[in-house]
Amino acid sequence: MKPQRKSRQRRASPHIDQEHERREGTHAQDGERREHAPAPSGQLYGVAPVLEALRAGGRRVERITVAEGAHEARLHELFELAREQRVPVRRAPRAELHRLAPHANHQGVVASVAAAAYADADELLDALAARVNTAAPPLTVVLDGVEDPRNLGAILRTCECVGADAVFVPERRAVGLTETVAKAAAGALEYVRVARVTNVARLIEELKERGIWTIGTAADASLEYTDWDWTRPSVLLLGGEGEGLRRLVRERCDALVRIPLRGRIASLNVSVAAGVVLYEALRQRMAAAAQVKQVGDERAAEAGHERAIKLQ
């Protein structure tokens, strides 16, 4: 579901940016203070630290932001390693890097580092497939381009509370497991497995091949979310902020469902939509489990009654 709120990024004054550059280049003591300033949680800055993180491979680098106009020759190896490891690299005004790493000698390079390890997507798919014809069918979430870390964290928290098995996120044009996500998830990252995939549309086909139904959310869907049978092995697909599910993703879903709205606002925040649908899935599954238990109790009672008659 598409949220209504979209943050507006404030531009820094070019005069402020130029003044910052002048101070950074002329004041040695100020540069020393920046170099020893602590990095914001979940970030690395500076050419050497980011390069070593890529070389070592021990920490998952989410994305790298490079200042416009930074020296290409000095960053050649960094670009090569990022390409090999499929780490997104984007250019941004130097003022933006100052905001990402305030009071730091970032040297035109800032990297976001994952706050938790990702699960292997193929292993996760196989684990879900193993539960298709069981009493506990899989319930999974796929996010098609959620970029707000607080939304991702809230969705992960809801997934943990309803007992969802996993969350899949795309590698590009989506937020990763940052410290902000971890904080918003309130501990859920310790229990919910998250995997990254290169192509959400291809992931849908792989889920279908394993017997899992793919259900997308769309405001114009004809089917309400309460009308779908969530006791089946199901994956819930939610679109990114402002865009919703992309066309190719919508077309590959087995079904599209909508949440009815009675007010004047046209859509819900994506994390709220996730909570609404996931708790409907939990409600249906709990009701089905209660019904199975009731039938079992009734059969056991009947068998006991028959035994008692035979003993008379």
C-alpha positions as CSV (number, residue, x, y, z in Angstrom):
1,M,0.0,0.0,0.0
2,K,1.2,3.5,-0.7
3,P,1.8,5.9,2.1
4,Q,0.7,9.5,1.8
5,R,3.6,11.0,3.6
6,K,6.7,11.7,1.6
7,S,9.7,13.3,3.3
8,R,11.1,16.5,1.8
9,Q,14.8,16.8,1.7
10,R,16.2,20.2,2.7
11,R,18.9,21.5,0.5
12,A,22.0,22.9,2.0
13,S,23.0,26.4,1.0
14,P,25.9,26.3,-1.5
15,H,27.5,29.1,0.5
16,I,27.5,27.0,3.6
17,D,28.9,24.1,1.6
18,Q,31.8,26.2,0.2
19,E,32.6,27.6,3.6
20,H,32.7,24.1,5.1
21,E,35.1,23.1,2.3
22,R,37.3,26.1,3.0
23,R,37.5,25.3,6.7
24,E,38.2,21.6,6.0
25,G,41.1,22.4,3.8
26,T,42.8,25.2,5.8
27,H,42.4,24.3,9.5
28,A,44.6,21.4,10.6
29,Q,43.2,21.3,14.1
30,D,39.6,21.1,12.8
31,G,40.6,18.3,10.5
32,E,42.1,16.4,13.4
33,R,39.0,16.7,15.4
34,R,36.9,15.4,12.5
35,E,39.2,12.5,11.9
36,H,38.8,11.3,15.5
37,A,35.2,12.0,15.8
38,P,33.1,8.9,16.2
39,A,31.1,7.7,13.2
40,P,27.4,7.5,13.4
41,S,26.2,4.0,14.3
42,G,26.1,1.8,11.2
43,Q,28.4,3.9,9.1
44,L,32.0,3.9,7.9
45,Y,33.7,7.0,6.4
46,G,36.9,7.7,4.7
47,V,38.5,6.0,1.8
48,A,40.8,3.6,3.7
49,P,38.1,2.3,6.2
50,V,35.5,1.7,3.5
51,L,38.1,0.0,1.2
52,E,39.3,-2.3,4.0
53,A,35.7,-3.2,4.8
54,L,35.2,-4.3,1.2
55,R,38.5,-6.2,1.1
56,A,37.9,-8.1,4.3
57,G,34.2,-8.9,3.6
58,G,33.5,-9.3,7.3
59,R,30.9,-6.5,7.5
60,R,28.1,-6.3,5.0
61,V,28.4,-2.9,3.2
62,E,24.9,-1.8,2.2
63,R,25.7,1.1,0.0
64,I,28.4,3.7,-0.7
65,T,27.9,7.4,-1.2
66,V,30.7,9.2,-3.0
67,A,31.0,13.0,-3.2
68,E,30.6,14.5,-6.6
69,G,34.0,15.6,-8.0
70,A,36.0,13.1,-5.8
71,H,39.2,11.9,-7.4
72,E,38.5,8.9,-9.6
73,A,42.0,7.4,-9.6
74,R,42.1,7.1,-5.8
75,L,38.7,5.4,-5.8
76,H,39.4,2.9,-8.6
77,E,39.8,-0.2,-6.4
78,L,36.9,0.8,-4.2
79,F,34.6,1.0,-7.3
80,E,35.9,-2.4,-8.5
81,L,35.3,-4.1,-5.2
82,A,31.9,-2.6,-4.9
83,R,30.9,-3.8,-8.4
84,E,32.2,-7.3,-7.6
85,Q,30.2,-7.4,-4.4
86,R,27.1,-5.8,-5.9
87,V,27.2,-2.9,-3.5
88,P,25.3,0.1,-4.9
89,V,27.4,3.3,-5.3
90,R,25.8,6.6,-5.8
91,R,27.1,10.2,-6.3
92,A,25.9,13.0,-4.1
93,P,26.7,16.6,-3.3
94,R,29.5,16.9,-0.7
95,A,27.0,18.7,1.5
96,E,25.0,15.5,1.8
97,L,28.0,13.6,3.0
98,H,28.6,16.2,5.6
99,R,25.1,15.5,6.9
100,L,25.7,11.7,6.7
101,A,28.9,12.0,8.7
102,P,28.9,15.3,10.6
103,H,32.2,16.6,12.0
104,A,34.1,13.7,10.3
105,N,36.9,13.8,7.8
106,H,35.0,11.5,5.4
107,Q,37.3,12.3,2.4
108,G,34.3,12.2,0.1
109,V,33.3,8.6,0.9
110,V,30.6,7.3,3.4
111,A,29.3,3.7,3.6
112,S,26.3,2.3,5.3
113,V,27.0,-1.0,7.1
114,A,24.3,-3.6,7.9
115,A,23.3,-3.9,11.5
116,A,22.6,-7.6,11.1
117,A,23.6,-10.5,8.7
118,Y,21.3,-11.5,5.8
119,A,20.0,-15.0,5.3
120,D,20.8,-16.9,2.2
121,A,17.9,-16.4,-0.2
122,D,18.1,-19.9,-1.7
123,E,18.3,-21.7,1.6
124,L,15.4,-19.6,2.9
125,L,13.3,-20.6,-0.2
126,D,14.0,-24.3,0.4
127,A,13.1,-24.0,4.1
128,L,9.8,-22.4,3.1
129,A,9.1,-25.1,0.5
130,A,9.6,-27.8,3.1
131,R,6.6,-26.5,5.1
132,V,4.1,-26.2,2.3
133,N,2.2,-29.4,2.9
134,T,2.4,-29.2,6.7
135,A,0.1,-28.1,9.5
136,A,2.2,-24.9,9.7
137,P,2.3,-23.5,6.2
138,P,4.8,-20.6,5.5
139,L,3.8,-17.0,5.8
140,T,6.3,-14.7,4.2
141,V,6.6,-11.0,3.3
142,V,8.3,-9.5,0.2
143,L,8.9,-5.8,0.1
144,D,9.2,-4.2,-3.4
145,G,11.3,-1.1,-2.8
146,V,10.6,0.1,0.8
147,E,13.1,2.9,1.4
148,D,12.1,4.3,4.8
149,P,14.1,2.5,7.5
150,R,11.4,3.1,10.1
151,N,8.9,1.5,7.9
152,L,11.1,-1.6,7.4
153,G,11.8,-1.8,11.1
154,A,8.1,-1.6,11.9
155,I,7.3,-4.3,9.4
156,L,9.9,-6.6,10.8
157,R,8.5,-6.1,14.3
158,T,5.0,-7.0,13.1
159,C,6.4,-10.0,11.2
160,E,8.0,-11.3,14.4
161,C,4.8,-10.7,16.5
162,V,2.5,-12.7,14.1
163,G,5.1,-15.4,13.6
164,A,5.9,-14.7,9.9
165,D,8.8,-16.8,8.6
166,A,10.9,-14.4,6.7
167,V,11.2,-11.1,4.8
168,F,12.7,-10.6,1.3
169,V,14.0,-7.2,0.2
170,P,15.6,-6.1,-3.1
171,E,19.2,-5.3,-3.3
172,R,18.7,-1.9,-5.0
173,R,16.3,1.0,-4.5
174,A,15.4,-0.2,-1.0
175,V,16.7,0.3,2.5
176,G,18.9,-2.4,4.0
177,L,19.4,-3.5,7.6
178,T,20.7,-0.3,9.0
179,E,20.9,0.7,12.7
180,T,17.8,2.8,12.3
181,V,16.0,-0.3,11.0
182,A,17.3,-2.3,13.9
183,K,16.1,0.3,16.4
184,A,12.6,0.5,14.9
185,A,12.4,-3.3,14.8
186,A,12.8,-3.3,18.6
187,G,14.6,-6.6,18.7
188,A,12.8,-8.3,15.9
189,L,16.0,-8.6,13.8
190,E,17.2,-11.2,16.2
191,Y,14.4,-13.5,15.2
192,V,13.1,-12.6,11.7
193,R,15.3,-13.8,8.8
194,V,15.9,-11.3,6.1
195,A,17.2,-12.1,2.6
196,R,18.2,-9.9,-0.3
197,V,17.3,-10.7,-3.9
198,T,18.3,-9.1,-7.2
199,N,14.9,-9.3,-8.8
200,V,11.6,-9.4,-7.1
201,A,9.7,-10.5,-10.2
202,R,11.9,-13.6,-10.5
203,L,11.5,-14.3,-6.8
204,I,7.8,-14.5,-7.3
205,E,8.2,-17.2,-9.9
206,E,10.6,-19.1,-7.6
207,L,8.0,-18.9,-4.8
208,K,5.3,-20.2,-7.1
209,E,7.5,-23.1,-8.2
210,R,7.7,-24.1,-4.5
211,G,3.9,-24.1,-4.0
212,I,3.6,-20.8,-2.3
213,W,0.8,-18.3,-3.3
214,T,1.9,-14.8,-4.0
215,I,-0.6,-12.1,-2.9
216,G,0.1,-8.4,-3.7
217,T,-1.5,-5.3,-2.3
218,A,-3.1,-2.7,-4.5
219,A,-5.6,0.1,-3.9
220,D,-7.5,-0.8,-7.1
221,A,-7.7,-4.6,-6.4
222,S,-11.2,-6.1,-6.6
223,L,-10.6,-8.6,-3.8
224,E,-10.6,-7.5,-0.2
225,Y,-7.7,-8.8,2.0
226,T,-10.2,-10.6,4.3
227,D,-11.5,-12.6,1.3
228,W,-8.2,-14.4,0.7
229,D,-7.6,-17.7,2.3
230,W,-4.5,-17.0,4.3
231,T,-4.3,-20.5,5.8
232,R,-2.7,-21.4,2.5
233,P,1.1,-21.1,2.1
234,S,1.2,-17.4,1.3
235,V,3.6,-14.5,0.7
236,L,2.4,-11.0,1.1
237,L,3.9,-8.4,-1.3
238,L,4.0,-4.8,-0.4
239,G,5.1,-1.9,-2.6
240,G,7.4,1.0,-1.7
241,E,6.5,4.4,-0.4
242,G,4.7,6.5,-3.0
243,E,4.9,4.0,-5.8
244,G,3.3,0.8,-4.6
245,L,4.0,-2.5,-6.4
246,R,5.8,-2.1,-9.7
247,R,3.9,-3.2,-12.8
248,L,5.9,-6.3,-13.5
249,V,5.5,-7.4,-9.9
250,R,1.8,-6.8,-9.9
251,E,1.4,-8.9,-13.1
252,R,3.2,-11.9,-11.6
253,C,1.2,-12.1,-8.4
254,D,-1.4,-14.8,-8.1
255,A,-3.9,-12.3,-6.7
256,L,-4.2,-8.7,-5.6
257,V,-6.0,-7.6,-2.5
258,R,-7.0,-4.2,-1.1
259,I,-7.7,-2.8,2.3
260,P,-11.0,-0.9,2.2
261,L,-10.8,2.8,3.1
262,R,-13.7,4.9,4.4
263,G,-11.9,8.2,4.9
264,R,-10.7,10.9,2.5
265,I,-7.1,9.8,2.4
266,A,-6.4,7.4,-0.4
267,S,-3.9,5.0,1.2
268,L,-2.3,3.7,4.3
269,N,1.3,3.8,5.4
270,V,3.1,0.6,4.1
271,S,4.0,-0.6,7.6
272,V,0.4,-0.1,8.8
273,A,-0.9,-2.0,5.8
274,A,1.5,-4.8,6.6
275,G,0.1,-5.0,10.1
276,V,-3.5,-5.0,9.0
277,V,-3.0,-7.9,6.5
278,L,-0.7,-9.9,8.6
279,Y,-3.0,-9.9,11.6
280,E,-5.8,-11.0,9.3
281,A,-3.6,-13.9,8.2
282,L,-2.9,-14.7,11.9
283,R,-6.6,-14.5,12.8
284,Q,-7.6,-17.0,10.0
285,R,-4.8,-19.4,11.0
286,M,-5.8,-19.3,14.7
287,A,-9.4,-19.9,13.8
288,A,-8.5,-22.8,11.6
289,A,-6.3,-24.3,14.3
290,A,-9.1,-23.9,16.8
291,Q,-11.5,-25.6,14.5
292,V,-9.2,-28.5,13.9
293,K,-8.7,-28.8,17.7
294,Q,-12.5,-28.8,18.2
295,V,-13.0,-31.5,15.6
296,G,-10.3,-33.6,17.3
297,D,-11.8,-33.1,20.7
298,E,-15.3,-34.1,19.4
299,R,-13.9,-37.2,17.8
300,A,-12.0,-38.1,20.9
301,A,-15.2,-37.7,22.9
302,E,-17.2,-39.8,20.5
303,A,-14.6,-42.6,20.7
304,G,-14.6,-42.5,24.5
305,H,-18.4,-42.7,24.5
306,E,-18.3,-45.7,22.2
307,R,-15.8,-47.5,24.4
308,A,-17.9,-46.8,27.4
309,I,-21.0,-48.3,25.7
310,K,-19.0,-51.4,24.8
311,L,-17.8,-51.9,28.4
312,Q,-21.4,-51.8,29.8
